[in-house]
Amino acid sequence: MRRTMTVILALSVWATGAAAQAAATEPDGAALYRQHCRSCHGAKGTPPARMVTVYPALTAFGDLAADSIVAVLRHGKGKDMKAFADRLSPAEMQAVAAYIKTFGASAPPGS
């Protein structure tokens, strides 16, 4: 009985540590968005009027599906939105897309 309890305790400690390590290694979509996207796309996905004057084709993207957001991050869009495939891992792109989806429907650019 004592050996069984020791094994159960060891397994629960291992499982707790593994779960904590997995959570610690998941990319932080909010931090990545602030670092790479916010300056052009705004704090909540609506580009500031100043950026729309610099990049007239700049659009809000909250209405896009997550896989479409990842595709834009991976490949870029037009001449102004550069690809991020060399700067973000696939998991980081997914995390950014998931964070963007928390914005909900986007307001028109510059509003």
C-alpha positions in Angstrom: 0.0 0.0 0.0 2.8 2.4 0.9 4.6 1.7 -2.4 1.3 2.4 -4.3 0.9 5.7 -2.5 4.5 6.7 -3.3 4.0 5.9 -7.0 0.7 7.9 -7.1 2.4 10.8 -5.4 5.4 10.7 -7.8 3.1 10.6 -10.8 1.0 13.5 -9.6 4.1 15.6 -9.0 5.4 14.7 -12.5 2.0 15.5 -14.1 1.8 18.9 -12.3 5.4 19.8 -13.4 4.7 18.7 -17.0 1.5 20.8 -17.2 3.3 23.8 -15.8 6.2 23.4 -18.2 3.7 23.1 -21.2 1.9 26.2 -20.1 5.2 28.1 -19.7 6.3 27.2 -23.2 3.0 28.3 -25.0 3.5 31.5 -26.9 1.9 34.7 -25.5 -0.2 36.0 -28.3 -0.9 39.3 -26.6 2.8 40.0 -26.1 3.7 39.0 -29.6 0.9 41.2 -31.0 2.2 44.2 -29.0 5.7 43.6 -30.2 5.1 43.0 -33.9 1.6 44.3 -34.9 0.3 47.0 -32.6 2.2 50.0 -34.1 0.4 49.6 -37.4 -2.8 47.7 -36.5 -3.7 49.5 -33.3 -4.1 48.2 -29.7 -7.3 46.3 -30.5 -6.9 45.7 -34.2 -8.2 49.0 -35.5 -5.5 50.9 -37.3 -5.0 54.5 -36.1 -5.8 57.2 -38.6 -2.2 58.2 -38.8 -1.2 54.7 -40.0 -4.0 54.6 -42.6 -2.7 57.8 -44.1 0.8 56.2 -44.4 -0.6 52.8 -45.6 -3.9 53.4 -47.3 -4.4 49.7 -48.0 -4.1 49.0 -44.2 -7.2 47.2 -43.0 -8.7 45.9 -39.8 -8.6 42.2 -39.5 -10.8 41.2 -36.6 -13.4 39.8 -39.0 -10.9 37.3 -40.6 -10.8 33.7 -39.6 -7.8 32.6 -37.5 -6.4 30.5 -40.4 -6.6 33.6 -42.7 -4.8 35.7 -40.1 -2.1 33.0 -39.9 -1.8 33.0 -43.7 -1.3 36.8 -43.8 1.3 36.5 -41.1 3.1 33.8 -42.9 3.0 35.3 -46.4 2.4 39.0 -45.9 -0.1 41.0 -47.9 0.7 43.4 -50.7 3.9 45.5 -50.7 3.4 47.0 -47.2 2.6 44.0 -45.0 5.8 41.9 -44.9 5.8 38.2 -44.1 6.6 37.1 -40.6 7.5 33.5 -41.4 11.1 34.4 -40.6 10.3 36.1 -37.3 7.5 34.0 -35.8 7.1 30.3 -35.4 3.9 28.6 -36.6 2.8 28.3 -32.9 3.5 32.0 -32.3 1.4 32.9 -35.4 -1.4 30.7 -34.1 -1.1 32.5 -30.7 -1.3 35.9 -32.4 -4.3 34.9 -34.4 -6.1 33.6 -31.3 -5.4 36.8 -29.5 -6.6 38.9 -32.5 -9.8 36.9 -32.5 -10.5 38.2 -28.9 -10.9 41.7 -30.4 -14.3 40.8 -32.0 -15.6 42.6 -35.1 -13.4 45.4 -36.2 -14.3 49.0 -36.5 -13.5 50.8 -39.8 -9.8 51.8 -40.1 -9.0 55.2 -38.7 -12.0 55.4 -36.4 
